[in-house]
Amino acid sequence: MELRQLQYFVAVVEEANFTRAAARLHLAQPGVSAQIRQLERELGQPLLDRSGRSVTVTEVGEAVLTHARAALAAAEGIRQTVDQFSGLLRGRVRIGLLSGAASSRFDMPSLLADFHDAHPKVEISLTEDTSERMLGELQHGALDIAVIGLMDEEPPPGTACQIVVDEPLVAAVAPDDALLTADAERTGIPLTALRDRALISLPRGTGLRGALERACAEAGFRPRIAFEAAAPHVLARLAARGLGVAVVPALPADEAAAAGLRTLEITAPRPRGRVALAWRAAGPVGPAARALLERLCAALPAVGSGGGTAAAGPAGDAREAAGAGNARQAVGAAPGHQAVGA
């Protein structure tokens, strides 16, 4: 049994596909398949089920996966211990980004490029996904850091977070929408006014969608979702064409007007869109991930009531574990920030 075989096995499990795993490893797909077959022969049990359209892990493979990751982490720890004596930072950092959150507020490419310039030996991988899936990958160790949407101020179990956006959700409608027909000057509506309307929202598994569904349940109804899209600007365009009411993070009036929209504050109850930088409560594994977390926490400062910052919950422990001096969980509202997907 060789470490590279365990590395290939873990990559195939995480990618659920031999071709994608081989591309990630910068290897030819037949070589990856052959090494995993050899590992299975040595262990005497199949680790992967190849019968479906995607590769899945068998029951035995699931049990082996934990030990494989531990062995790879131990080997990486040895390398990092040696590197500390030379002052060299290396390793691999896996980051998840909320679909639709790549904007001027979350200029992740620039942040990662700056980090890569400072630490060229660190390999960085970036994927976009829903908050729900990324939280699972954080907890299972498939991701080190993620930008996610939150339904409320508390971090999900097993994670710590720094809230970087906390804004009210608004109803974005075309200027000739029925909500404005009776009162063209209105600036807000109760959530119950959307009970029978076709709504346009982010998909299930996103924090914004979860916040909307929770608020609707509190108001006594289930939202009628007519259209879904992964990015808020797509939701806005659908609403501008009169296809429904888009529920999106707050937009400045000039941006809404430029998009052909009016926005109405939603009240009673008032749903909010929250975006957070998240990591495992125990802190990221490895100095490279800890160094990147520290840089991201500084670049994406926490928000609190009135725009300040507030430390609370398990993020304080994670700050020490991660070595990230300004990593903290923040609560409250942050007026005036650019809207992003949640």
Phi, psi and omega in degrees: 000132182239152179301323182296326178295319177294321178298317179295318180300312180298319180297317180295319178298314183290328180269343182057028184194131182292320183295314179295321178297317179296320178297319178297324181274354183060045181229166174282141183300319180299325179293320177296313179301317182296319181293323179289322174301318179296320177297318179296320178296320180294322180276341178077016181215144174288133179261338183232144174260114185259010189281337183266186179290331175241155181279131177239161182269139177281174178299317177295317180299322178298319179292321180289328186303317180301315181289325179296315178296321179296319180295318179293322178295321179295318179296319178295323178299322177297315180297319181292325177298316178294319182296330181299331180287337180258356180074016182263131177259124178217178181127194182229134179238130181248122185240138174249140181234130178304129179304129179088357183271351180288103182213185178296334178284324177244072180278068185300320178304318180292319179298317181289324178296319178297318179294319180295322177299322181282331184225074186294345181273356179270126177270128183242132173240138182232129177229151174255139180197182175279158180299319183301312181291322181293325177298318177298320180290326174298312184292332179267001177085007179281340174235150176264320184218147177213147169260114189233166170263142180246145176278333180213191186278342184274139177289147176299156181305137177083001181232160170237156183208160173238111181286124184247346174219131176216100188226152175291149172274147181232161173265119179257124185225159173292151183302335180262016181294152181301332179296337181257350184297315182287327183214095184291343183263001183296148181241352181208162178217150171288152181302328181296342177293345179262006185305315185254013182265149172286123184254152178240122190214165170295161184290166171302148182095353176260153181296322180296316179296319178297319179295320178296312182295322179294318180295320178296320178298320178296328179275355174094023177209165176258133181292144177261097184275116181266324181223146175234146174208155186276347184234137181302325182293332176289319176302316181297320181294322177297318179294322181297334178272007176080021183272359179153189179258120179272131175258111189223164172299157184305138179244139171301148185302322182291324177293319178298315180296320179296331179273001181076036185229158163243143178247141181237131177295137178261129182232167168051072354278171185249098180290152181232152175254123181237135176239137185222151168272124187233152177204169179297144185301329180282353182097153179298150178273127175098143182295329180295313179295322179294320179294319179292320178301317179300318181293318180293321179297325178286323182282333181241077188297149180291150177248151177219185181304127181075012178093359179274195178235154180210133180263139180199157169068200188291349181294333177297317176295320180294327179301315180291319181294324183274345184072022182261105190300326181244031173277123182204155175271132181239150181233165175103198187249154178226085182292148172092000179272153177293139182285143175223170179291148178233000000 
